[in-house]
Amino acid sequence: MWKQLIAAIAFVIPTTVLADEIVIHGVTWHGAQKYDAVCSSGPCDRSYNAINPGITYVYSSGLMIGAYYNSYFRTSVYVAYRHMFNDNVGVFGGWASGYSARGSGGFVGGLVARTNDLGGGWRVGVAGQPIQSDQLDAVVSVFISKDLK
């Protein structure tokens, strides 16, 4: 898990030179507490992973590129677009790997809300995602971010 996450983050690190903001992923809350999985003994229920470390680079155009350890205990790499209505509230949508039963990707999107600058360009925020895959119904993620420009 950690090797995949580090490799995914290393993939996006060269883009930091042009990035306007860095987002550090933290923890999530899931509306449904379990998902259908295929275990070695057959179908089973699994609890979602609520610890989702990762990093995202955001550009002034709204482009987001990142990687994180997802709710299915897999590494996700994603590309998305974020549109902020003002400095604190916006929407995002894109594609992330590692969400279907076969480990392929799917749509991610939802709302984002963040605090005003807390000093030094640091902010705290939440992202709400009403549907993240065919089995997830609602997810709220907590993150911190730093303005780089």
Phi, psi and chi 1 to 4 in degrees:
 res  aa     phi    psi   chi1   chi2   chi3   chi4
   1 MET       -  -52.5  178.0 -109.8  -20.2      -
   2 TRP   -65.9  -38.3  -70.1  105.2      -      -
   3 LYS   -62.6  -42.3  -71.8 -179.6 -176.1  178.1
   4 GLN   -65.4  -42.0  -67.9  172.6  -36.7      -
   5 LEU   -65.3  -44.0 -176.9   58.9      -      -
   6 ILE   -63.5  -41.5  -70.1  168.3      -      -
   7 ALA   -63.3  -41.2      -      -      -      -
   8 ALA   -65.5  -41.4      -      -      -      -
   9 ILE   -66.5  -41.3  -70.0  170.2      -      -
  10 ALA   -60.2  -31.7      -      -      -      -
  11 PHE   -62.1  -36.2  171.9   74.9      -      -
  12 VAL   -97.1   -8.8  -64.2      -      -      -
  13 ILE   -58.8  -41.2  -78.1 -178.7      -      -
  14 PRO   -56.7  -20.9  -25.5   34.1      -      -
  15 THR   -79.1   -7.3   63.3      -      -      -
  16 THR   -64.4  -25.9   60.7      -      -      -
  17 VAL   -58.5  -34.7  174.8      -      -      -
  18 LEU   -98.5   -8.7  -56.6  171.8      -      -
  19 ALA   -70.4  148.7      -      -      -      -
  20 ASP  -101.1  -19.2  -65.9  -63.9      -      -
  21 GLU  -152.3  144.5  179.6 -176.7   -3.8      -
  22 ILE  -117.5  134.4 -173.8  169.1      -      -
  23 VAL  -116.5  129.4  177.1      -      -      -
  24 ILE  -108.6  117.0  -58.6  166.0      -      -
  25 HIS   -74.5  152.5  -57.9  -96.0      -      -
  26 GLY  -131.5  -92.5      -      -      -      -
  27 VAL  -125.2  161.3  -63.3      -      -      -
  28 THR  -133.3  158.1   57.3      -      -      -
  29 TRP  -120.6  134.4  172.1   84.9      -      -
  30 HIS  -111.6  135.6  -61.8   86.9      -      -
  31 GLY   -63.1  -43.6      -      -      -      -
  32 ALA   -95.6  133.3      -      -      -      -
  33 GLN   -86.5  -16.2  -62.8  -56.1  -50.5      -
  34 LYS  -135.6  160.7  -64.6 -172.2 -179.2  -73.5
  35 TYR  -134.9  158.3   65.3   95.0      -      -
  36 ASP   -75.1  129.6  -63.6  -29.6      -      -
  37 ALA  -133.8  166.1      -      -      -      -
  38 VAL  -110.0  111.9  177.4      -      -      -
  39 CYS   -99.1  173.4  -60.5      -      -      -
  40 SER   -60.4  -27.3   58.1      -      -      -
  41 SER   -93.1    3.3   60.6      -      -      -
  42 GLY   119.1 -162.5      -      -      -      -
  43 PRO   -60.6  143.1  -21.7   31.6      -      -
  44 CYS  -156.3  167.5   62.4      -      -      -
  45 ASP   -98.6  141.6  -74.6  -19.9      -      -
  46 ARG  -130.0  145.9  -78.2 -125.4  167.4  108.2
  47 SER   -79.3  145.2  -64.6      -      -      -
  48 TYR   -69.3  150.5  -72.7  109.7      -      -
  49 ASN   -78.6  124.3  174.0   30.5      -      -
  50 ALA  -101.7   -5.2      -      -      -      -
  51 ILE  -105.2  111.2  -52.6  -62.5      -      -
  52 ASN  -127.3   70.9  -51.6  106.6      -      -
  53 PRO   -65.6  144.4   26.4  -34.1      -      -
  54 GLY   178.7  179.4      -      -      -      -
  55 ILE  -144.4  142.9 -166.0  164.4      -      -
  56 THR  -134.2  140.6  -60.8      -      -      -
  57 TYR  -107.5  132.0  -60.6  103.1      -      -
  58 VAL  -118.3  136.1 -175.9      -      -      -
  59 TYR  -109.5  160.7  -56.7   88.0      -      -
  60 SER   -59.9  -25.1   59.1      -      -      -
  61 SER   -71.8  -15.0   65.0      -      -      -
  62 GLY   101.7   -9.8      -      -      -      -
  63 LEU   -63.2  134.9  174.9   66.7      -      -
  64 MET  -124.0  132.7  -58.7  167.9   61.9      -
  65 ILE  -131.2  128.6  -60.9  172.8      -      -
  66 GLY  -161.1  179.6      -      -      -      -
  67 ALA  -149.0  145.7      -      -      -      -
  68 TYR  -159.5  165.1   58.4   98.2      -      -
  69 TYR   -90.8  113.6 -169.2   56.8      -      -
  70 ASN   -86.6 -176.5   74.1   26.2      -      -
  71 SER   -69.4  -17.1  -58.8      -      -      -
  72 TYR   -97.1   17.0  -68.0  131.8      -      -
  73 PHE    63.3   37.2  -59.4   89.6      -      -
  74 ARG  -128.7  156.6  -62.5 -179.1 -174.5  130.2
  75 THR   -80.4  131.3  -60.7      -      -      -
  76 SER  -114.7  135.4  -75.1      -      -      -
  77 VAL  -113.8  136.1  176.4      -      -      -
  78 TYR  -142.1  158.5   75.3   97.9      -      -
  79 VAL  -130.0  130.7  175.6      -      -      -
  80 ALA  -148.3  173.6      -      -      -      -
  81 TYR  -124.6  135.6  174.0   78.0      -      -
  82 ARG  -119.2  130.6  179.8 -179.6   77.0 -176.9
  83 HIS  -116.5  119.1  173.9   76.1      -      -
  84 MET   -96.0  126.3  -62.4  -60.4  -69.6      -
  85 PHE   -73.9  -33.5  -61.6  112.5      -      -
  86 ASN  -148.9 -165.0   56.0   44.6      -      -
  87 ASP   -70.2  -14.2 -153.8   31.6      -      -
  88 ASN  -119.4  -22.0  -56.5   98.4      -      -
  89 VAL  -129.3  136.5  177.9      -      -      -
  90 GLY  -161.2 -173.5      -      -      -      -
  91 VAL  -130.4  158.4  -65.9      -      -      -
  92 PHE  -145.7  157.0   67.1   96.7      -      -
  93 GLY  -161.3  147.4      -      -      -      -
  94 GLY   177.8 -155.8      -      -      -      -
  95 TRP  -127.4  137.5 -179.5   89.0      -      -
  96 ALA  -132.0  141.9      -      -      -      -
  97 SER   -80.8  163.8   65.7      -      -      -
  98 GLY    83.6   25.2      -      -      -      -
  99 TYR  -113.7  -24.6  -82.6   98.8      -      -
 100 SER   -85.2  173.5   78.1      -      -      -
 101 ALA   -59.8  -26.8      -      -      -      -
 102 ARG   -91.5    1.6  -63.9  177.0  -54.1  -77.0
 103 GLY    83.3    6.0      -      -      -      -
 104 SER   -80.5 -170.1   62.9      -      -      -
 105 GLY  -102.4 -176.6      -      -      -      -
 106 GLY  -166.7  174.3      -      -      -      -
 107 PHE   -68.1  138.2  172.5   78.7      -      -
 108 VAL  -127.3  145.0  -68.0      -      -      -
 109 GLY   178.2  164.2      -      -      -      -
 110 GLY   161.1 -150.9      -      -      -      -
 111 LEU  -107.2  151.1  -57.9  172.8      -      -
 112 VAL  -131.3  137.5   61.7      -      -      -
 113 ALA  -136.4  135.6      -      -      -      -
 114 ARG  -141.4  159.7   59.2 -172.2 -172.9  174.9
 115 THR   -74.7  168.3   63.9      -      -      -
 116 ASN   -65.8  168.6  -70.8  -36.8      -      -
 117 ASP   -56.2  125.5 -171.4  -28.8      -      -
 118 LEU   -89.7    0.4  -61.2  173.5      -      -
 119 GLY   120.4  131.1      -      -      -      -
 120 GLY    69.3   16.5      -      -      -      -
 121 GLY    85.3    6.5      -      -      -      -
 122 TRP   -85.9  142.3  -71.7   97.3      -      -
 123 ARG  -140.2  159.0  -59.2  169.5 -177.5  -95.0
 124 VAL  -119.2  142.9  175.4      -      -      -
 125 GLY  -152.3  173.3      -      -      -      -
 126 VAL  -131.9  147.9  -66.2      -      -      -
 127 ALA  -122.3  126.0      -      -      -      -
 128 GLY  -106.4  126.5      -      -      -      -
 129 GLN  -122.9  107.9  -58.5  170.1   59.0      -
 130 PRO   -66.5  -35.2   19.9  -27.7      -      -
 131 ILE  -142.1  122.2  -61.5  174.7      -      -
 132 GLN  -112.3  -18.0 -169.8  165.7  -23.7      -
 133 SER  -164.0 -172.1   76.9      -      -      -
 134 ASP   -70.1  -14.8   57.2  -13.2      -      -
 135 GLN  -116.3  -20.7  -65.5 -174.0   38.3      -
 136 LEU   -85.9  134.6  -89.1  170.6      -      -
 137 ASP  -101.3  -37.4   60.5  -17.2      -      -
 138 ALA  -155.7  139.6      -      -      -      -
 139 VAL  -139.6  136.0  178.4      -      -      -
 140 VAL  -121.7  123.7  176.3      -      -      -
 141 SER  -112.1  142.9  -55.0      -      -      -
 142 VAL  -107.0  137.0  177.2      -      -      -
 143 PHE  -143.2  164.8   63.2   86.6      -      -
 144 ILE  -121.1  151.9   59.2  172.3      -      -
 145 SER  -140.2  159.9   67.2      -      -      -
 146 LYS  -136.1  124.7  169.0   85.7  167.6   95.5
 147 ASP   -72.2  130.6  -67.5  -29.6      -      -
 148 LEU  -100.9  -14.2  -59.6  175.6      -      -
 149 LYS  -109.9      -  -55.8  -81.2 -180.0  176.1
